[in-house]
Amino acid sequence: MRGKFFTMGLLVLVASMLFAQRKEETLFGKARVSGGFGGPFMVQSRGDGSRGWGGGGGGGVVVGAFFLGGFGQGESFGNRIIQGVEHELSLGLGGLWMGVTYPTHKLVHPYGSLKLGWGSLSLSPREGSNDNGFNDVIFATIPEAGLELNVVDWFRVAGHIGYRWVSGVDGLGGHVRAKAFDGAIWGITLRFGSFSSTSTNDD
């Protein structure tokens, strides 16, 4: 499950980087696509009483201080023994990623993003088992805020905290609580690309 969403994130990253080479007017009037980025991120949270860890990747186009793109990620919450069979509890999703950094030319500046993702929450049995496991289709809303550091012109690092709301959890056959995955989430995002920020435009 996690591997599938890591792959999704990589494909989004590559596609976004290629698209970002274009400079064209947008629906925002005179605003122009001024760059693009891609990169991985790492996240931690808690779900159903267990610490979760994981990550993914994404990318997007840069329009002034704003960005818009997509992401894919996966997170594991450890194992559960169900009817004598070990199952991995995991969450995977992908979707729309948007955000803002301002003033982007400053060495350290505020960072904010919103991820809207569709995916699944799963209890997957270990290999070799005839158990089909349990799966719930979910939708997640994840707002984040933090600080971003300009390492070099083409590389930025953001540390952020946020909150994850998950809908569609039916309990995985009664083995987890429906609201057990709503809660705080924190992580680090690495962004590589062309940001085209100048102090003249951002002041």
Summary of the structure (lengths in Angstrom):
residues: 203
radius of gyration: 18.5
end to end distance: 44.0
largest distance: 63.9
contacts: 690
relative contact order: 0.19
helix: 11%
strand: 64%
